[in-house]
Amino acid sequence: MTSRQPLVMMKGRKDGLVLVMNETCSYDALLQELKEKLSVNHQLYKEGPAIPVKIQTGNRYVSRLQRTELMDIIRSYDHLEVDGIESNVMTREEFEAEKSRERLVSFTRIVRSGQVLSVEGDLFLIGDVNPGGVVSATGSIYILGALRGIAAAGEPGNEQNRVIAASIMKPTQLKIGRLMSRTEEEPLDEMKNDHVMECAYADLVLGKIVIDRLNAVMKKNLPTGRSRTQPEA
């Protein structure tokens, strides 16, 4: 007689807890076992700092309602917090939304003071960003011109491989994901050469935004050959 395979496997790691969900059982059975295991093991995370919990559902599709339900169950324990839900499956709508976030959107214009230019995907701007102007993108930002305003690239938790590049890099503020640099209170005389194309990227080891010459940045581990979807004219 063989023992029943667990529907929820709990794995402890240095950076938190991982819950691996069975892909083939019913969702209700999965939910019931999750509640039981969290309840039985609640003494392990009853005290101390909050423990990040990552949920891995494999090839099981999890709807938005189900995601909310899973997160609510975990958050019902004071010292547990949801670090993310990973699934190998997505709907066509989710795929199209993800695809749109990877496209390259180009503009030829000057972003003047008080104006905001925001896109989903990577932004390629031919023109200047004046002081008081703002450009933002969910991906990277490439400016063939002077950046003297504010630029925000990437999203919180998605800093890696996001860059801000400009022909003349004199921003009042840079933001890549959760990292921010060069606020208006900081000096702008850090530039050594206005005519050298520079690039800002998130150094997750140092925990800050670093600016270097574009060719030096491209020699690092940043992707250089991602395919892009050109928007319609």
Backbone as CSV, one residue per row, in Angstrom:
resi,resn,N_x,N_y,N_z,CA_x,CA_y,CA_z,C_x,C_y,C_z
1,MET,0.853,-1.187,0.000,0.000,0.000,0.000,0.895,1.245,0.000
2,THR,0.680,2.116,-0.946,1.513,3.307,-1.048,0.840,4.488,-0.371
3,SER,1.639,5.350,0.211,1.111,6.524,0.885,0.746,7.588,-0.144
4,ARG,-0.233,8.397,0.184,-0.686,9.434,-0.723,0.352,10.542,-0.840
5,GLN,0.589,10.999,-2.064,1.516,12.088,-2.277,0.918,13.385,-1.733
6,PRO,1.720,14.200,-1.061,1.192,15.466,-0.532,0.768,16.391,-1.659
7,LEU,-0.299,17.114,-1.434,-0.773,18.071,-2.427,-0.040,19.402,-2.318
8,VAL,0.488,19.668,-1.132,1.255,20.894,-0.891,2.561,20.514,-0.209
9,MET,3.676,20.857,-0.825,4.990,20.604,-0.240,5.574,21.914,0.269
10,MET,5.990,21.914,1.533,6.567,23.106,2.150,8.080,22.947,2.202
11,LYS,8.796,23.904,1.613,10.258,23.861,1.592,10.815,25.131,2.229
12,GLY,11.622,24.940,3.256,12.252,26.081,3.903,13.564,26.434,3.230
13,ARG,13.768,27.702,2.958,15.012,28.197,2.364,15.523,29.373,3.172
14,LYS,16.768,29.771,2.877,17.362,30.880,3.604,16.564,32.168,3.420
15,ASP,15.997,32.328,2.217,15.276,33.562,1.930,13.783,33.451,2.177
16,GLY,13.336,32.380,2.830,11.922,32.262,3.156,11.371,30.866,2.972
17,LEU,10.089,30.807,2.673,9.368,29.541,2.550,8.807,29.403,1.144
18,VAL,8.901,28.182,0.586,8.362,27.905,-0.747,7.273,26.846,-0.622
19,LEU,6.110,27.129,-1.212,5.004,26.174,-1.228,4.838,25.661,-2.651
20,VAL,5.081,24.373,-2.850,4.962,23.759,-4.172,3.616,23.045,-4.251
21,MET,2.764,23.491,-5.169,1.404,22.971,-5.283,1.310,21.842,-6.305
22,ASN,0.512,20.841,-5.987,0.244,19.756,-6.912,-0.498,20.296,-8.129
23,GLU,-0.132,19.830,-9.326,-0.701,20.367,-10.566,-1.988,19.677,-10.998
24,THR,-2.257,18.477,-10.479,-3.335,17.656,-11.044,-4.562,17.519,-10.150
25,CYS,-4.427,17.800,-8.869,-5.574,17.621,-7.974,-6.568,18.771,-8.128
26,SER,-7.734,18.628,-7.515,-8.723,19.695,-7.578,-8.253,20.892,-6.753
27,TYR,-8.712,22.064,-7.147,-8.301,23.282,-6.439,-8.807,23.271,-4.997
28,ASP,-10.036,22.778,-4.783,-10.600,22.729,-3.426,-9.771,21.836,-2.511
29,ALA,-9.313,20.685,-3.035,-8.481,19.784,-2.223,-7.145,20.444,-1.914
30,LEU,-6.607,21.164,-2.870,-5.347,21.876,-2.674,-5.489,22.935,-1.589
31,LEU,-6.562,23.673,-1.653,-6.820,24.734,-0.683,-6.963,24.162,0.722
32,GLN,-7.672,23.034,0.840,-7.887,22.419,2.139,-6.575,21.957,2.759
33,GLU,-5.709,21.328,1.955,-4.433,20.855,2.493,-3.521,22.023,2.851
34,LEU,-3.579,23.102,2.075,-2.778,24.279,2.387,-3.161,24.833,3.757
35,LYS,-4.448,24.958,4.022,-4.913,25.463,5.312,-4.458,24.550,6.449
36,GLU,-4.553,23.229,6.216,-4.174,22.273,7.258,-2.679,22.355,7.565
37,LYS,-1.848,22.428,6.550,-0.392,22.451,6.764,0.058,23.748,7.420
38,LEU,-0.526,24.858,7.022,-0.170,26.124,7.647,-0.584,26.144,9.112
39,SER,-1.726,25.548,9.386,-2.216,25.503,10.772,-1.350,24.595,11.637
40,VAL,-0.980,23.426,11.109,-0.170,22.474,11.875,1.222,23.027,12.156
41,ASN,1.772,23.759,11.207,3.148,24.260,11.344,3.230,25.710,11.809
42,HIS,2.133,26.253,12.322,2.117,27.674,12.649,3.105,28.046,13.745
43,GLN,3.508,27.075,14.579,4.482,27.365,15.635,5.844,27.746,15.053
44,LEU,6.140,27.287,13.821,7.434,27.562,13.210,7.583,29.034,12.837
45,TYR,6.484,29.702,12.567,6.542,31.099,12.172,5.643,31.972,13.037
46,LYS,5.484,31.542,14.293,4.627,32.282,15.217,5.303,33.547,15.706
47,GLU,6.636,33.503,15.826,7.374,34.647,16.341,8.522,34.993,15.393
48,GLY,9.136,36.140,15.653,10.277,36.555,14.846,9.864,37.436,13.681
49,PRO,10.812,37.724,12.795,10.518,38.589,11.653,9.592,37.913,10.645
50,ALA,9.008,38.722,9.780,8.103,38.192,8.756,8.858,37.269,7.794
51,ILE,8.216,36.181,7.409,8.822,35.188,6.523,8.205,35.320,5.125
52,PRO,9.015,35.585,4.093,8.485,35.644,2.728,8.054,34.252,2.262
53,VAL,6.901,34.176,1.639,6.372,32.907,1.143,6.165,32.999,-0.359
54,LYS,6.799,32.087,-1.090,6.639,32.029,-2.544,5.815,30.790,-2.895
55,ILE,4.804,30.982,-3.730,3.922,29.885,-4.131,4.245,29.473,-5.555
56,GLN,4.490,28.192,-5.772,4.779,27.665,-7.094,3.657,26.712,-7.506
57,THR,2.911,27.090,-8.561,1.768,26.274,-8.987,2.072,25.433,-10.215
58,GLY,3.278,25.543,-10.775,3.655,24.707,-11.911,2.762,24.932,-13.108
59,ASN,2.223,23.852,-13.670,1.373,23.928,-14.862,-0.109,24.080,-14.532
60,ARG,-0.412,24.494,-13.328,-1.800,24.773,-12.941,-2.085,26.258,-13.180
61,TYR,-3.170,26.558,-13.903,-3.547,27.954,-14.075,-4.276,28.434,-12.827
62,VAL,-3.874,29.599,-12.347,-4.486,30.174,-11.152,-5.115,31.505,-11.549
63,SER,-6.430,31.594,-11.385,-7.136,32.822,-11.759,-6.835,33.936,-10.752
64,ARG,-7.253,35.144,-11.080,-7.038,36.273,-10.174,-7.739,36.056,-8.848
65,LEU,-8.960,35.522,-8.912,-9.719,35.257,-7.691,-9.004,34.224,-6.828
66,GLN,-8.471,33.183,-7.451,-7.748,32.155,-6.721,-6.440,32.692,-6.144
67,ARG,-5.765,33.557,-6.893,-4.537,34.182,-6.385,-4.843,34.985,-5.117
68,THR,-5.934,35.747,-5.180,-6.332,36.546,-4.016,-6.656,35.653,-2.832
69,GLU,-7.323,34.543,-3.100,-7.695,33.607,-2.039,-6.455,32.988,-1.394
70,LEU,-5.477,32.583,-2.207,-4.236,32.006,-1.688,-3.462,33.022,-0.845
71,MET,-3.396,34.257,-1.334,-2.680,35.290,-0.597,-3.358,35.618,0.725
72,ASP,-4.688,35.631,0.729,-5.424,35.920,1.958,-5.180,34.847,3.017
73,ILE,-5.099,33.584,2.593,-4.856,32.496,3.540,-3.485,32.654,4.190
74,ILE,-2.486,32.949,3.384,-1.125,33.095,3.914,-1.018,34.329,4.803
75,ARG,-1.624,35.427,4.389,-1.550,36.668,5.160,-2.349,36.617,6.455
76,SER,-3.190,35.592,6.610,-3.947,35.459,7.859,-3.030,35.091,9.025
77,TYR,-1.785,34.687,8.720,-0.786,34.411,9.751,0.128,35.633,9.860
78,ASP,0.255,36.165,11.080,0.923,37.445,11.298,2.341,37.511,10.757
79,HIS,3.078,36.405,10.817,4.492,36.439,10.458,4.779,35.849,9.080
80,LEU,3.737,35.775,8.244,3.917,35.304,6.878,3.507,36.404,5.902
81,GLU,4.302,36.589,4.855,3.963,37.549,3.812,4.199,36.925,2.442
82,VAL,3.349,37.256,1.488,3.417,36.660,0.152,4.543,37.321,-0.644
83,ASP,5.470,36.501,-1.131,6.593,36.995,-1.924,6.318,36.863,-3.421
84,GLY,5.272,36.120,-3.775,4.930,35.973,-5.181,4.282,34.640,-5.474
85,ILE,3.548,34.593,-6.583,2.915,33.360,-7.055,3.433,33.086,-8.454
86,GLU,4.107,31.949,-8.628,4.704,31.596,-9.914,3.891,30.494,-10.591
87,SER,3.564,30.726,-11.861,2.818,29.739,-12.638,3.391,29.681,-14.042
88,ASN,3.398,28.484,-14.628,3.881,28.316,-15.998,2.790,28.597,-17.029
89,VAL,1.588,28.910,-16.556,0.437,29.054,-17.448,-0.123,30.466,-17.334
90,MET,-0.507,31.049,-18.477,-1.167,32.346,-18.483,-2.219,32.365,-19.563
91,THR,-3.204,33.251,-19.426,-4.247,33.385,-20.432,-3.702,34.156,-21.634
92,ARG,-4.462,34.132,-22.726,-4.058,34.884,-23.910,-3.986,36.376,-23.587
93,GLU,-4.941,36.850,-22.776,-4.944,38.270,-22.415,-3.697,38.622,-21.612
94,GLU,-3.295,37.758,-20.686,-2.091,38.009,-19.901,-0.850,37.969,-20.785
95,PHE,-0.853,37.053,-21.754,0.281,36.965,-22.671,0.395,38.233,-23.514
96,GLU,-0.751,38.732,-24.017,-0.731,39.946,-24.830,-0.275,41.142,-24.003
97,ALA,-0.708,41.189,-22.726,-0.292,42.292,-21.853,1.207,42.237,-21.601
98,GLU,1.737,41.029,-21.381,3.177,40.867,-21.155,3.953,41.228,-22.418
99,LYS,3.408,40.849,-23.571,4.072,41.147,-24.841,4.145,42.651,-25.081
100,SER,3.069,43.351,-24.720,3.047,44.800,-24.932,4.057,45.509,-24.050
101,ARG,4.396,44.904,-22.926,5.356,45.512,-22.014,6.792,45.332,-22.502
102,GLU,6.994,44.509,-23.528,8.332,44.268,-24.050,8.565,44.963,-25.392
103,ARG,7.612,45.739,-25.856,7.757,46.393,-27.150,8.620,47.648,-27.024
104,LEU,9.080,48.123,-28.161,9.847,49.362,-28.236,8.949,50.448,-28.817
105,VAL,8.756,51.526,-28.062,7.907,52.636,-28.491,8.792,53.845,-28.749
106,SER,8.709,54.412,-29.952,9.589,55.522,-30.311,8.811,56.822,-30.489
107,PHE,9.445,57.937,-30.109,8.887,59.273,-30.260,9.978,60.208,-30.755
108,THR,9.577,61.210,-31.522,10.474,62.293,-31.907,9.827,63.588,-31.431
109,ARG,10.331,64.114,-30.323,9.724,65.306,-29.741,10.599,65.832,-28.613
110,ILE,10.247,67.006,-28.113,10.888,67.568,-26.924,9.893,67.485,-25.772
111,VAL,10.320,66.914,-24.664,9.469,66.832,-23.474,9.782,68.063,-22.621
112,ARG,8.874,69.013,-22.628,9.106,70.282,-21.960,8.680,70.236,-20.498
113,SER,8.988,71.303,-19.756,8.647,71.380,-18.341,7.145,71.208,-18.143
114,GLY,6.777,70.331,-17.224,5.373,70.076,-16.937,4.759,68.977,-17.787
115,GLN,5.469,68.519,-18.816,4.950,67.459,-19.673,5.425,66.086,-19.190
116,VAL,4.605,65.070,-19.412,4.920,63.701,-19.017,4.750,62.786,-20.222
117,LEU,5.769,61.997,-20.503,5.712,60.995,-21.571,5.899,59.623,-20.930
118,SER,4.845,58.807,-20.968,4.880,57.516,-20.284,4.433,56.418,-21.243
119,VAL,5.163,55.291,-21.247,4.831,54.187,-22.138,4.966,52.855,-21.410
120,GLU,4.307,51.845,-21.952,4.528,50.466,-21.521,5.503,49.847,-22.497
121,GLY,6.571,49.262,-21.987,7.615,48.726,-22.829,8.855,49.596,-22.729
122,ASP,9.723,49.517,-23.745,10.925,50.346,-23.800,10.625,51.630,-24.550
123,LEU,11.214,52.731,-24.090,11.010,54.028,-24.723,12.269,54.454,-25.467
124,PHE,12.113,54.806,-26.737,13.209,55.376,-27.528,12.785,56.776,-27.935
125,LEU,13.448,57.782,-27.370,13.082,59.166,-27.619,14.178,59.869,-28.396
126,ILE,13.809,60.448,-29.536,14.720,61.301,-30.293,14.341,62.738,-29.948
127,GLY,15.087,63.343,-29.088,14.766,64.676,-28.606,15.255,64.852,-27.179
128,ASP,14.992,66.021,-26.622,15.457,66.348,-25.272,14.344,66.216,-24.251
129,VAL,14.752,66.014,-23.001,13.848,66.087,-21.859,14.310,67.290,-21.038
130,ASN,13.548,68.374,-21.087,13.936,69.597,-20.400,13.716,69.495,-18.896
131,PRO,14.354,70.355,-18.096,14.093,70.377,-16.647,12.602,70.541,-16.378
132,GLY,12.072,69.713,-15.492,10.642,69.734,-15.215,9.853,68.765,-16.067
133,GLY,10.486,68.226,-17.120,9.839,67.211,-17.944,10.060,65.828,-17.364
134,VAL,9.143,64.891,-17.638,9.205,63.538,-17.081,9.013,62.511,-18.194
135,VAL,9.889,61.503,-18.232,9.695,60.349,-19.108,9.719,59.099,-18.248
136,SER,8.837,58.159,-18.549,8.793,56.916,-17.788,8.437,55.762,-18.705
137,ALA,8.915,54.572,-18.345,8.649,53.363,-19.127,8.704,52.166,-18.201
138,THR,7.906,51.150,-18.499,7.972,49.920,-17.714,9.233,49.146,-18.025
139,GLY,9.845,49.445,-19.194,11.107,48.824,-19.574,12.253,49.805,-19.435
140,SER,13.144,49.837,-20.420,14.288,50.739,-20.400,13.969,52.022,-21.159
141,ILE,14.840,53.033,-20.980,14.663,54.324,-21.642,15.947,54.666,-22.395
142,TYR,15.817,54.986,-23.687,16.943,55.378,-24.525,16.629,56.751,-25.121
143,ILE,17.483,57.723,-24.845,17.230,59.091,-25.284,18.367,59.550,-26.197
144,LEU,18.026,59.839,-27.436,18.991,60.393,-28.378,18.867,61.911,-28.283
145,GLY,19.441,62.430,-27.221,19.322,63.840,-26.915,19.744,64.077,-25.476
146,ALA,19.346,65.207,-24.903,19.747,65.574,-23.538,18.656,65.210,-22.541
147,LEU,19.058,64.546,-21.472,18.147,64.250,-20.372,18.462,65.203,-19.223
148,ARG,17.614,66.222,-19.065,17.811,67.197,-17.994,16.626,67.213,-17.032
149,GLY,15.666,66.349,-17.277,14.501,66.262,-16.405,14.530,64.993,-15.581
150,ILE,13.375,64.365,-15.442,13.207,63.166,-14.623,12.946,61.965,-15.523
151,ALA,13.616,60.845,-15.229,13.413,59.603,-15.989,13.193,58.459,-15.018
152,ALA,12.160,57.665,-15.272,11.844,56.512,-14.421,11.675,55.283,-15.306
153,ALA,12.489,54.259,-15.066,12.442,53.037,-15.866,12.138,51.839,-14.978
154,GLY,11.538,50.813,-15.560,11.274,49.583,-14.815,10.201,49.762,-13.762
155,GLU,9.992,48.709,-12.996,8.996,48.699,-11.935,9.605,48.081,-10.685
156,PRO,9.033,48.343,-9.503,9.579,47.751,-8.273,9.693,46.237,-8.386
157,GLY,10.884,45.715,-8.087,11.138,44.290,-8.209,11.568,43.873,-9.597
158,ASN,11.616,44.821,-10.524,11.982,44.519,-11.902,13.095,45.460,-12.368
159,GLU,14.090,45.658,-11.481,15.171,46.589,-11.783,16.239,45.995,-12.696
160,GLN,16.441,44.710,-12.582,17.544,44.090,-13.301,17.351,44.201,-14.813
161,ASN,18.441,44.568,-15.509,18.447,44.698,-16.969,17.620,45.874,-17.485
162,ARG,17.222,46.795,-16.599,16.568,48.022,-17.032,17.602,49.144,-16.991
163,VAL,17.650,49.937,-18.042,18.656,51.001,-18.112,18.007,52.307,-18.556
164,ILE,18.720,53.395,-18.269,18.360,54.725,-18.781,19.604,55.260,-19.471
165,ALA,19.542,55.478,-20.788,20.689,55.958,-21.546,20.330,57.269,-22.224
166,ALA,21.310,58.175,-22.289,21.075,59.469,-22.922,22.362,59.979,-23.524
167,SER,22.225,60.762,-24.604,23.407,61.365,-25.221,24.065,62.334,-24.250
168,ILE,23.247,63.112,-23.547,23.733,64.022,-22.509,22.964,63.701,-21.236
169,MET,23.657,63.232,-20.235,23.019,62.749,-19.007,23.178,63.776,-17.892
170,LYS,22.172,64.667,-17.751,22.146,65.638,-16.664,20.753,65.670,-16.034
171,PRO,20.297,64.546,-15.509,18.931,64.486,-14.976,18.810,65.193,-13.630
172,THR,17.603,65.626,-13.332,17.331,66.097,-11.978,16.980,64.926,-11.075
173,GLN,16.504,63.838,-11.696,16.198,62.642,-10.902,16.147,61.422,-11.809
174,LEU,16.705,60.305,-11.321,16.623,59.019,-12.009,15.954,58.018,-11.089
175,LYS,15.151,57.147,-11.683,14.522,56.084,-10.905,14.500,54.818,-11.748
176,ILE,15.002,53.727,-11.181,14.921,52.419,-11.834,14.309,51.459,-10.827
177,GLY,13.064,51.075,-11.069,12.363,50.225,-10.104,12.237,50.928,-8.770
178,ARG,12.746,50.300,-7.728,12.660,50.866,-6.381,13.803,51.827,-6.064
179,LEU,14.818,51.847,-6.925,16.010,52.649,-6.657,15.864,54.048,-7.244
180,MET,16.377,55.030,-6.495,16.282,56.418,-6.940,17.630,57.092,-6.755
181,SER,17.960,58.008,-7.665,19.243,58.691,-7.616,19.106,60.094,-8.169
182,ARG,20.014,60.962,-7.745,20.090,62.329,-8.241,18.790,63.093,-8.071
183,THR,18.409,63.327,-6.846,17.262,64.190,-6.606,17.686,65.619,-6.870
184,GLU,16.730,66.526,-6.863,17.033,67.909,-7.188,17.971,68.540,-6.165
185,GLU,18.056,67.955,-4.952,18.941,68.504,-3.939,20.383,68.095,-4.166
186,GLU,20.623,67.101,-5.020,21.973,66.633,-5.252,22.640,67.459,-6.345
187,PRO,23.959,67.639,-6.287,24.653,68.450,-7.286,24.591,67.808,-8.661
188,LEU,24.583,68.658,-9.694,24.517,68.170,-11.060,25.874,68.225,-11.749
189,ASP,26.941,68.536,-10.990,28.256,68.649,-11.603,29.002,67.328,-11.599
190,GLU,28.269,66.211,-11.457,28.910,64.902,-11.470,29.346,64.521,-12.884
191,MET,28.733,65.171,-13.890,29.064,64.836,-15.269,30.487,65.264,-15.606
192,LYS,31.238,64.378,-16.201,32.598,64.684,-16.595,32.671,65.141,-18.053
193,ASN,31.717,64.671,-18.852,31.768,65.001,-20.270,30.359,64.949,-20.844
194,ASP,29.838,66.122,-21.217,28.472,66.182,-21.744,28.315,65.431,-23.053
195,HIS,29.403,65.174,-23.747,29.310,64.615,-25.093,29.585,63.114,-25.122
196,VAL,29.634,62.490,-23.963,29.819,61.038,-23.892,28.480,60.408,-23.552
197,MET,28.025,59.483,-24.387,26.753,58.807,-24.140,26.878,57.971,-22.881
198,GLU,25.996,58.237,-21.936,26.053,57.535,-20.661,24.789,56.731,-20.437
199,CYS,24.881,55.798,-19.516,23.792,54.868,-19.250,23.692,54.625,-17.751
200,ALA,22.473,54.683,-17.236,22.229,54.407,-15.824,21.590,53.034,-15.688
201,TYR,22.052,52.247,-14.724,21.483,50.923,-14.492,21.458,50.633,-13.005
202,ALA,20.644,49.662,-12.618,20.500,49.302,-11.212,21.542,48.258,-10.837
203,ASP,22.446,48.612,-9.937,23.415,47.656,-9.392,22.803,47.072,-8.130
204,LEU,22.258,45.862,-8.247,21.547,45.254,-7.124,22.486,44.826,-6.009
205,VAL,23.773,44.666,-6.311,24.749,44.324,-5.273,25.016,45.543,-4.396
206,LEU,25.219,46.696,-5.040,25.452,47.933,-4.299,24.150,48.532,-3.778
207,GLY,23.032,48.139,-4.391,21.745,48.664,-3.969,21.530,50.112,-4.361
208,LYS,22.075,50.524,-5.508,21.898,51.898,-5.960,21.999,51.962,-7.478
209,ILE,21.680,53.137,-8.022,21.781,53.360,-9.455,23.188,53.837,-9.786
210,VAL,23.796,53.211,-10.784,25.156,53.532,-11.205,25.114,54.101,-12.622
211,ILE,25.904,55.128,-12.877,25.993,55.725,-14.209,27.392,55.493,-14.757
212,ASP,27.456,54.995,-15.979,28.745,54.731,-16.610,28.606,54.998,-18.096
213,ARG,29.745,55.005,-18.795,29.700,55.161,-20.237,28.914,54.002,-20.856
214,LEU,28.166,54.321,-21.919,27.282,53.331,-22.525,28.033,52.087,-22.971
215,ASN,29.195,52.264,-23.611,29.915,51.084,-24.108,30.399,50.214,-22.959
216,ALA,30.716,50.820,-21.811,31.144,50.031,-20.651,29.989,49.229,-20.073
217,VAL,28.805,49.836,-20.070,27.625,49.145,-19.544,27.243,47.974,-20.444
218,MET,27.316,48.186,-21.749,26.941,47.144,-22.690,27.875,45.936,-22.623
219,LYS,29.083,46.131,-22.105,30.011,45.015,-21.959,29.691,44.155,-20.749
220,LYS,28.839,44.680,-19.870,28.450,43.917,-18.687,27.354,42.934,-19.072
221,ASN,26.648,42.427,-18.079,25.689,41.355,-18.325,24.306,41.861,-18.706
222,LEU,24.242,42.963,-19.438,22.951,43.465,-19.875,22.617,42.868,-21.227
223,PRO,21.337,42.529,-21.470,20.969,41.915,-22.753,21.115,42.904,-23.886
224,THR,21.635,42.446,-25.015,21.805,43.325,-26.164,21.033,42.858,-27.380
225,GLY,20.400,41.691,-27.318,19.755,41.175,-28.522,18.322,40.772,-28.325
226,ARG,17.576,41.397,-27.383,16.179,41.047,-27.216,15.366,41.479,-28.425
227,SER,14.428,40.637,-28.823,13.564,41.001,-29.939,12.554,42.027,-29.478
228,ARG,12.150,42.908,-30.365,11.215,43.975,-30.039,10.035,43.921,-30.997
229,THR,8.934,44.457,-30.534,7.759,44.606,-31.381,7.594,46.082,-31.688
230,GLN,7.761,46.462,-32.928,7.656,47.867,-33.302,6.182,48.260,-33.332
231,PRO,5.798,49.346,-32.651,4.387,49.756,-32.654,3.972,50.256,-34.007
232,GLU,2.666,50.203,-34.234,2.131,50.705,-35.495,2.265,52.216,-35.548
233,ALA,2.454,52.727,-36.729,2.589,54.177,-36.901,1.268,54.870,-36.623
